[in-house]
């Protein structure tokens, strides 16, 4: 996600479904309490997760 990949690209790289990627990203965003993908990446970078 931090490299700008779309859900379909991430799914292909990980060998899972796009639906799984969408669900995992949704859960990550909820746990981090962020509004969107860019906000999630910024939060992860700020906290040394990426």
N, CA, C, O and CB atoms as a CASP TS submission, in Angstrom:
PFRMAT TS
TARGET T0000
AUTHOR 0000-0000-0000
METHOD Language model
MODEL 1
PARENT N/A
ATOM      1  N   UNK     1       0.833  -1.182   0.000  1.00  0.00           N
ATOM      2  CA  UNK     1       0.000   0.000   0.000  1.00  0.00           C
ATOM      3  C   UNK     1       0.878   1.247   0.000  1.00  0.00           C
ATOM      4  O   UNK     1       0.576   2.216  -0.696  1.00  0.00           O
ATOM      5  CB  UNK     1      -0.948  -0.003   1.210  1.00  0.00           C
ATOM      6  N   UNK     2       1.970   1.231   0.778  1.00  0.00           N
ATOM      7  CA  UNK     2       2.863   2.381   0.858  1.00  0.00           C
ATOM      8  C   UNK     2       3.567   2.639  -0.474  1.00  0.00           C
ATOM      9  O   UNK     2       3.969   3.768  -0.757  1.00  0.00           O
ATOM     10  CB  UNK     2       3.895   2.169   1.961  1.00  0.00           C
ATOM     11  N   UNK     3       3.714   1.596  -1.289  1.00  0.00           N
ATOM     12  CA  UNK     3       4.351   1.752  -2.596  1.00  0.00           C
ATOM     13  C   UNK     3       3.373   2.144  -3.686  1.00  0.00           C
ATOM     14  O   UNK     3       3.751   2.230  -4.855  1.00  0.00           O
ATOM     15  CB  UNK     3       5.041   0.479  -2.983  1.00  0.00           C
ATOM     16  N   UNK     4       2.110   2.387  -3.317  1.00  0.00           N
ATOM     17  CA  UNK     4       1.117   2.847  -4.276  1.00  0.00           C
ATOM     18  C   UNK     4       0.379   1.747  -5.019  1.00  0.00           C
ATOM     19  O   UNK     4      -0.319   2.026  -5.994  1.00  0.00           O
ATOM     20  CB  UNK     4       1.766   3.720  -5.253  1.00  0.00           C
ATOM     21  N   UNK     5       0.518   0.513  -4.581  1.00  0.00           N
ATOM     22  CA  UNK     5      -0.164  -0.588  -5.248  1.00  0.00           C
ATOM     23  C   UNK     5      -1.664  -0.574  -4.951  1.00  0.00           C
ATOM     24  O   UNK     5      -2.087  -0.245  -3.843  1.00  0.00           O
ATOM     25  CB  UNK     5       0.444  -1.923  -4.820  1.00  0.00           C
ATOM     26  N   UNK     6      -2.440  -0.929  -5.938  1.00  0.00           N
ATOM     27  CA  UNK     6      -3.885  -1.072  -5.783  1.00  0.00           C
ATOM     28  C   UNK     6      -4.166  -2.430  -5.136  1.00  0.00           C
ATOM     29  O   UNK     6      -3.291  -3.293  -5.077  1.00  0.00           O
ATOM     30  CB  UNK     6      -4.623  -0.939  -7.164  1.00  0.00           C
ATOM     31  N   UNK     7      -5.388  -2.605  -4.657  1.00  0.00           N
ATOM     32  CA  UNK     7      -5.758  -3.867  -4.013  1.00  0.00           C
ATOM     33  C   UNK     7      -5.499  -5.071  -4.916  1.00  0.00           C
ATOM     34  O   UNK     7      -5.014  -6.103  -4.451  1.00  0.00           O
ATOM     35  CB  UNK     7      -7.223  -3.835  -3.609  1.00  0.00           C
ATOM     36  N   UNK     8      -5.817  -4.946  -6.191  1.00  0.00           N
ATOM     37  CA  UNK     8      -5.618  -6.059  -7.128  1.00  0.00           C
ATOM     38  C   UNK     8      -4.138  -6.410  -7.244  1.00  0.00           C
ATOM     39  O   UNK     8      -3.781  -7.586  -7.301  1.00  0.00           O
ATOM     40  CB  UNK     8      -6.190  -5.708  -8.517  1.00  0.00           C
ATOM     41  N   UNK     9      -3.280  -5.400  -7.278  1.00  0.00           N
ATOM     42  CA  UNK     9      -1.840  -5.640  -7.365  1.00  0.00           C
ATOM     43  C   UNK     9      -1.319  -6.321  -6.102  1.00  0.00           C
ATOM     44  O   UNK     9      -0.515  -7.251  -6.177  1.00  0.00           O
ATOM     45  CB  UNK     9      -1.093  -4.321  -7.597  1.00  0.00           C
ATOM     46  N   UNK    10      -1.776  -5.857  -4.951  1.00  0.00           N
ATOM     47  CA  UNK    10      -1.366  -6.447  -3.673  1.00  0.00           C
ATOM     48  C   UNK    10      -1.816  -7.903  -3.618  1.00  0.00           C
ATOM     49  O   UNK    10      -1.050  -8.777  -3.212  1.00  0.00           O
ATOM     50  CB  UNK    10      -1.954  -5.646  -2.475  1.00  0.00           C
ATOM     51  N   UNK    11      -3.050  -8.163  -4.023  1.00  0.00           N
ATOM     52  CA  UNK    11      -3.575  -9.532  -4.023  1.00  0.00           C
ATOM     53  C   UNK    11      -2.740 -10.437  -4.913  1.00  0.00           C
ATOM     54  O   UNK    11      -2.419 -11.562  -4.532  1.00  0.00           O
ATOM     55  CB  UNK    11      -5.035  -9.548  -4.485  1.00  0.00           C
ATOM     56  N   UNK    12      -2.392  -9.958  -6.077  1.00  0.00           N
ATOM     57  CA  UNK    12      -1.587 -10.749  -7.003  1.00  0.00           C
ATOM     58  C   UNK    12      -0.209 -11.046  -6.406  1.00  0.00           C
ATOM     59  O   UNK    12       0.281 -12.170  -6.508  1.00  0.00           O
ATOM     60  CB  UNK    12      -1.439 -10.015  -8.347  1.00  0.00           C
ATOM     61  N   UNK    13       0.417 -10.040  -5.784  1.00  0.00           N
ATOM     62  CA  UNK    13       1.737 -10.232  -5.178  1.00  0.00           C
ATOM     63  C   UNK    13       1.699 -11.212  -4.006  1.00  0.00           C
ATOM     64  O   UNK    13       2.634 -11.988  -3.809  1.00  0.00           O
ATOM     65  CB  UNK    13       2.291  -8.896  -4.710  1.00  0.00           C
ATOM     66  N   UNK    14       0.613 -11.173  -3.229  1.00  0.00           N
ATOM     67  CA  UNK    14       0.503 -12.031  -2.047  1.00  0.00           C
ATOM     68  C   UNK    14      -0.136 -13.384  -2.338  1.00  0.00           C
ATOM     69  O   UNK    14      -0.084 -14.294  -1.510  1.00  0.00           O
ATOM     70  CB  UNK    14      -0.290 -11.328  -0.986  1.00  0.00           C
ATOM     71  N   UNK    15      -0.737 -13.509  -3.513  1.00  0.00           N
ATOM     72  CA  UNK    15      -1.378 -14.768  -3.870  1.00  0.00           C
ATOM     73  C   UNK    15      -2.689 -15.001  -3.135  1.00  0.00           C
ATOM     74  O   UNK    15      -3.009 -16.131  -2.763  1.00  0.00           O
ATOM     75  CB  UNK    15      -0.447 -15.904  -3.597  1.00  0.00           C
ATOM     76  N   UNK    16      -3.438 -13.939  -2.928  1.00  0.00           N
ATOM     77  CA  UNK    16      -4.746 -14.070  -2.273  1.00  0.00           C
ATOM     78  C   UNK    16      -5.765 -13.285  -3.091  1.00  0.00           C
ATOM     79  O   UNK    16      -5.431 -12.705  -4.124  1.00  0.00           O
ATOM     80  CB  UNK    16      -4.701 -13.555  -0.782  1.00  0.00           C
ATOM     81  N   UNK    17      -7.002 -13.273  -2.622  1.00  0.00           N
ATOM     82  CA  UNK    17      -8.041 -12.584  -3.385  1.00  0.00           C
ATOM     83  C   UNK    17      -8.027 -11.083  -3.097  1.00  0.00           C
ATOM     84  O   UNK    17      -7.558 -10.635  -2.051  1.00  0.00           O
ATOM     85  CB  UNK    17      -9.422 -13.173  -3.059  1.00  0.00           C
ATOM     86  N   UNK    18      -8.543 -10.339  -4.035  1.00  0.00           N
ATOM     87  CA  UNK    18      -8.668  -8.897  -3.866  1.00  0.00           C
ATOM     88  C   UNK    18      -9.608  -8.579  -2.705  1.00  0.00           C
ATOM     89  O   UNK    18      -9.420  -7.593  -1.992  1.00  0.00           O
ATOM     90  CB  UNK    18      -9.175  -8.242  -5.166  1.00  0.00           C
ATOM     91  N   UNK    19     -10.621  -9.423  -2.524  1.00  0.00           N
ATOM     92  CA  UNK    19     -11.565  -9.251  -1.423  1.00  0.00           C
ATOM     93  C   UNK    19     -10.848  -9.363  -0.069  1.00  0.00           C
ATOM     94  O   UNK    19     -11.127  -8.592   0.849  1.00  0.00           O
ATOM     95  CB  UNK    19     -12.697 -10.299  -1.518  1.00  0.00           C
ATOM     96  N   UNK    20      -9.936 -10.313   0.048  1.00  0.00           N
ATOM     97  CA  UNK    20      -9.162 -10.479   1.289  1.00  0.00           C
ATOM     98  C   UNK    20      -8.331  -9.238   1.565  1.00  0.00           C
ATOM     99  O   UNK    20      -8.288  -8.750   2.695  1.00  0.00           O
ATOM    100  CB  UNK    20      -8.248 -11.720   1.204  1.00  0.00           C
ATOM    101  N   UNK    21      -7.675  -8.731   0.540  1.00  0.00           N
ATOM    102  CA  UNK    21      -6.852  -7.531   0.697  1.00  0.00           C
ATOM    103  C   UNK    21      -7.716  -6.363   1.151  1.00  0.00           C
ATOM    104  O   UNK    21      -7.335  -5.621   2.055  1.00  0.00           O
ATOM    105  CB  UNK    21      -6.128  -7.183  -0.624  1.00  0.00           C
ATOM    106  N   UNK    22      -8.876  -6.199   0.529  1.00  0.00           N
ATOM    107  CA  UNK    22      -9.791  -5.113   0.891  1.00  0.00           C
ATOM    108  C   UNK    22     -10.199  -5.216   2.357  1.00  0.00           C
ATOM    109  O   UNK    22     -10.207  -4.215   3.073  1.00  0.00           O
ATOM    110  CB  UNK    22     -11.040  -5.137  -0.010  1.00  0.00           C
ATOM    111  N   UNK    23     -10.537  -6.422   2.803  1.00  0.00           N
ATOM    112  CA  UNK    23     -10.935  -6.624   4.191  1.00  0.00           C
ATOM    113  C   UNK    23      -9.798  -6.339   5.169  1.00  0.00           C
ATOM    114  O   UNK    23     -10.013  -5.717   6.210  1.00  0.00           O
ATOM    115  CB  UNK    23     -11.430  -8.039   4.382  1.00  0.00           C
ATOM    116  N   UNK    24      -8.598  -6.791   4.839  1.00  0.00           N
ATOM    117  CA  UNK    24      -7.449  -6.570   5.726  1.00  0.00           C
ATOM    118  C   UNK    24      -7.128  -5.081   5.818  1.00  0.00           C
ATOM    119  O   UNK    24      -6.857  -4.572   6.905  1.00  0.00           O
ATOM    120  CB  UNK    24      -6.211  -7.355   5.225  1.00  0.00           C
ATOM    121  N   UNK    25      -7.157  -4.388   4.701  1.00  0.00           N
ATOM    122  CA  UNK    25      -6.893  -2.947   4.707  1.00  0.00           C
ATOM    123  C   UNK    25      -7.959  -2.215   5.512  1.00  0.00           C
ATOM    124  O   UNK    25      -7.647  -1.278   6.248  1.00  0.00           O
ATOM    125  CB  UNK    25      -6.841  -2.397   3.267  1.00  0.00           C
ATOM    126  N   UNK    26      -9.207  -2.633   5.379  1.00  0.00           N
ATOM    127  CA  UNK    26     -10.297  -2.033   6.151  1.00  0.00           C
ATOM    128  C   UNK    26     -10.047  -2.219   7.653  1.00  0.00           C
ATOM    129  O   UNK    26     -10.224  -1.284   8.434  1.00  0.00           O
ATOM    130  CB  UNK    26     -11.662  -2.659   5.747  1.00  0.00           C
ATOM    131  N   UNK    27      -9.637  -3.418   8.049  1.00  0.00           N
ATOM    132  CA  UNK    27      -9.353  -3.699   9.462  1.00  0.00           C
ATOM    133  C   UNK    27      -8.168  -2.873   9.966  1.00  0.00           C
ATOM    134  O   UNK    27      -8.210  -2.334  11.073  1.00  0.00           O
ATOM    135  CB  UNK    27      -9.070  -5.198   9.662  1.00  0.00           C
ATOM    136  N   UNK    28      -7.127  -2.775   9.165  1.00  0.00           N
ATOM    137  CA  UNK    28      -5.951  -1.983   9.542  1.00  0.00           C
ATOM    138  C   UNK    28      -6.352  -0.528   9.749  1.00  0.00           C
ATOM    139  O   UNK    28      -5.961   0.098  10.734  1.00  0.00           O
ATOM    140  CB  UNK    28      -4.842  -2.091   8.463  1.00  0.00           C
ATOM    141  N   UNK    29      -7.133   0.005   8.816  1.00  0.00           N
ATOM    142  CA  UNK    29      -7.551   1.398   8.919  1.00  0.00           C
ATOM    143  C   UNK    29      -8.409   1.633  10.159  1.00  0.00           C
ATOM    144  O   UNK    29      -8.297   2.673  10.809  1.00  0.00           O
ATOM    145  CB  UNK    29      -8.317   1.811   7.667  1.00  0.00           C
ATOM    146  N   UNK    30      -9.260   0.671  10.484  1.00  0.00           N
ATOM    147  CA  UNK    30     -10.102   0.798  11.678  1.00  0.00           C
ATOM    148  C   UNK    30      -9.244   0.767  12.944  1.00  0.00           C
ATOM    149  O   UNK    30      -9.462   1.559  13.861  1.00  0.00           O
ATOM    150  CB  UNK    30     -11.160  -0.331  11.719  1.00  0.00           C
ATOM    151  N   UNK    31      -8.278  -0.137  12.996  1.00  0.00           N
ATOM    152  CA  UNK    31      -7.421  -0.247  14.183  1.00  0.00           C
ATOM    153  C   UNK    31      -6.533   0.979  14.363  1.00  0.00           C
ATOM    154  O   UNK    31      -6.276   1.411  15.487  1.00  0.00           O
ATOM    155  CB  UNK    31      -6.555  -1.498  14.091  1.00  0.00           C
ATOM    156  N   UNK    32      -6.071   1.531  13.258  1.00  0.00           N
ATOM    157  CA  UNK    32      -5.226   2.730  13.337  1.00  0.00           C
ATOM    158  C   UNK    32      -6.057   4.000  13.485  1.00  0.00           C
ATOM    159  O   UNK    32      -5.516   5.070  13.762  1.00  0.00           O
ATOM    160  CB  UNK    32      -4.343   2.835  12.096  1.00  0.00           C
ATOM    161  N   UNK    33      -7.359   3.884  13.301  1.00  0.00           N
ATOM    162  CA  UNK    33      -8.288   5.014  13.360  1.00  0.00           C
ATOM    163  C   UNK    33      -7.894   6.106  12.361  1.00  0.00           C
ATOM    164  O   UNK    33      -7.750   7.277  12.712  1.00  0.00           O
ATOM    165  CB  UNK    33      -8.333   5.591  14.783  1.00  0.00           C
ATOM    166  N   UNK    34      -7.726   5.686  11.117  1.00  0.00           N
ATOM    167  CA  UNK    34      -7.379   6.613  10.038  1.00  0.00           C
ATOM    168  C   UNK    34      -8.522   6.686   9.043  1.00  0.00           C
ATOM    169  O   UNK    34      -9.379   5.804   9.000  1.00  0.00           O
ATOM    170  CB  UNK    34      -6.072   6.179   9.330  1.00  0.00           C
ATOM    171  N   UNK    35      -8.529   7.747   8.243  1.00  0.00           N
ATOM    172  CA  UNK    35      -9.637   8.017   7.337  1.00  0.00           C
ATOM    173  C   UNK    35      -9.499   7.386   5.958  1.00  0.00           C
ATOM    174  O   UNK    35     -10.501   7.048   5.328  1.00  0.00           O
ATOM    175  CB  UNK    35      -9.790   9.474   7.182  1.00  0.00           C
ATOM    176  N   UNK    36      -8.266   7.225   5.486  1.00  0.00           N
ATOM    177  CA  UNK    36      -8.075   6.701   4.138  1.00  0.00           C
ATOM    178  C   UNK    36      -6.706   6.036   4.019  1.00  0.00           C
ATOM    179  O   UNK    36      -5.937   6.012   4.980  1.00  0.00           O
ATOM    180  CB  UNK    36      -8.220   7.825   3.093  1.00  0.00           C
ATOM    181  N   UNK    37      -6.405   5.499   2.839  1.00  0.00           N
ATOM    182  CA  UNK    37      -5.147   4.765   2.629  1.00  0.00           C
ATOM    183  C   UNK    37      -3.933   5.660   2.833  1.00  0.00           C
ATOM    184  O   UNK    37      -2.946   5.233   3.432  1.00  0.00           O
ATOM    185  CB  UNK    37      -5.111   4.163   1.224  1.00  0.00           C
ATOM    186  N   UNK    38      -3.990   6.883   2.347  1.00  0.00           N
ATOM    187  CA  UNK    38      -2.855   7.804   2.498  1.00  0.00           C
ATOM    188  C   UNK    38      -2.596   8.103   3.967  1.00  0.00           C
ATOM    189  O   UNK    38      -1.449   8.141   4.411  1.00  0.00           O
ATOM    190  CB  UNK    38      -3.111   9.114   1.731  1.00  0.00           C
ATOM    191  N   UNK    39      -3.653   8.310   4.701  1.00  0.00           N
ATOM    192  CA  UNK    39      -3.540   8.566   6.133  1.00  0.00           C
ATOM    193  C   UNK    39      -2.959   7.347   6.851  1.00  0.00           C
ATOM    194  O   UNK    39      -2.152   7.497   7.768  1.00  0.00           O
ATOM    195  CB  UNK    39      -4.916   8.934   6.726  1.00  0.00           C
ATOM    196  N   UNK    40      -3.358   6.157   6.446  1.00  0.00           N
ATOM    197  CA  UNK    40      -2.834   4.923   7.039  1.00  0.00           C
ATOM    198  C   UNK    40      -1.338   4.793   6.789  1.00  0.00           C
ATOM    199  O   UNK    40      -0.585   4.435   7.694  1.00  0.00           O
ATOM    200  CB  UNK    40      -3.571   3.699   6.475  1.00  0.00           C
ATOM    201  N   UNK    41      -0.907   5.079   5.570  1.00  0.00           N
ATOM    202  CA  UNK    41       0.516   5.001   5.242  1.00  0.00           C
ATOM    203  C   UNK    41       1.301   6.041   6.033  1.00  0.00           C
ATOM    204  O   UNK    41       2.362   5.731   6.577  1.00  0.00           O
ATOM    205  CB  UNK    41       0.736   5.201   3.730  1.00  0.00           C
ATOM    206  N   UNK    42       0.796   7.267   6.104  1.00  0.00           N
ATOM    207  CA  UNK    42       1.478   8.318   6.852  1.00  0.00           C
ATOM    208  C   UNK    42       1.608   7.921   8.337  1.00  0.00           C
ATOM    209  O   UNK    42       2.655   8.123   8.951  1.00  0.00           O
ATOM    210  CB  UNK    42       0.715   9.664   6.710  1.00  0.00           C
ATOM    211  N   UNK    43       0.549   7.368   8.889  1.00  0.00           N
ATOM    212  CA  UNK    43       0.562   6.921  10.287  1.00  0.00           C
ATOM    213  C   UNK    43       1.613   5.818  10.482  1.00  0.00           C
ATOM    214  O   UNK    43       2.374   5.845  11.449  1.00  0.00           O
ATOM    215  CB  UNK    43      -0.848   6.409  10.712  1.00  0.00           C
ATOM    216  N   UNK    44       1.647   4.869   9.577  1.00  0.00           N
ATOM    217  CA  UNK    44       2.609   3.758   9.668  1.00  0.00           C
ATOM    218  C   UNK    44       4.044   4.262   9.575  1.00  0.00           C
ATOM    219  O   UNK    44       4.912   3.803  10.317  1.00  0.00           O
ATOM    220  CB  UNK    44       2.347   2.725   8.558  1.00  0.00           C
ATOM    221  N   UNK    45       4.295   5.195   8.678  1.00  0.00           N
ATOM    222  CA  UNK    45       5.653   5.740   8.520  1.00  0.00           C
ATOM    223  C   UNK    45       6.063   6.497   9.788  1.00  0.00           C
ATOM    224  O   UNK    45       7.175   6.333  10.291  1.00  0.00           O
ATOM    225  CB  UNK    45       5.729   6.682   7.276  1.00  0.00           C
ATOM    226  N   UNK    46       5.156   7.320  10.288  1.00  0.00           N
ATOM    227  CA  UNK    46       5.423   8.105  11.495  1.00  0.00           C
ATOM    228  C   UNK    46       5.765   7.231  12.698  1.00  0.00           C
ATOM    229  O   UNK    46       6.574   7.613  13.543  1.00  0.00           O
ATOM    230  CB  UNK    46       4.225   8.970  11.824  1.00  0.00           C
ATOM    231  N   UNK    47       5.148   6.063  12.767  1.00  0.00           N
ATOM    232  CA  UNK    47       5.348   5.180  13.910  1.00  0.00           C
ATOM    233  C   UNK    47       6.351   4.050  13.631  1.00  0.00           C
ATOM    234  O   UNK    47       6.452   3.095  14.402  1.00  0.00           O
ATOM    235  CB  UNK    47       4.024   4.588  14.325  1.00  0.00           C
ATOM    236  N   UNK    48       7.077   4.171  12.538  1.00  0.00           N
ATOM    237  CA  UNK    48       8.134   3.211  12.233  1.00  0.00           C
ATOM    238  C   UNK    48       7.646   1.833  11.810  1.00  0.00           C
ATOM    239  O   UNK    48       8.391   0.857  11.899  1.00  0.00           O
ATOM    240  CB  UNK    48       9.008   3.064  13.411  1.00  0.00           C
ATOM    241  N   UNK    49       6.411   1.746  11.353  1.00  0.00           N
ATOM    242  CA  UNK    49       5.873   0.461  10.931  1.00  0.00           C
ATOM    243  C   UNK    49       6.244   0.132   9.490  1.00  0.00           C
ATOM    244  O   UNK    49       6.157  -1.020   9.066  1.00  0.00           O
ATOM    245  CB  UNK    49       4.370   0.453  11.089  1.00  0.00           C
ATOM    246  N   UNK    50       6.653   1.141   8.749  1.00  0.00           N
ATOM    247  CA  UNK    50       7.062   0.958   7.355  1.00  0.00           C
ATOM    248  C   UNK    50       8.465   1.491   7.202  1.00  0.00           C
ATOM    249  O   UNK    50       9.027   1.445   6.108  1.00  0.00           O
ATOM    250  CB  UNK    50       6.087   1.670   6.369  1.00  0.00           C
TER
END
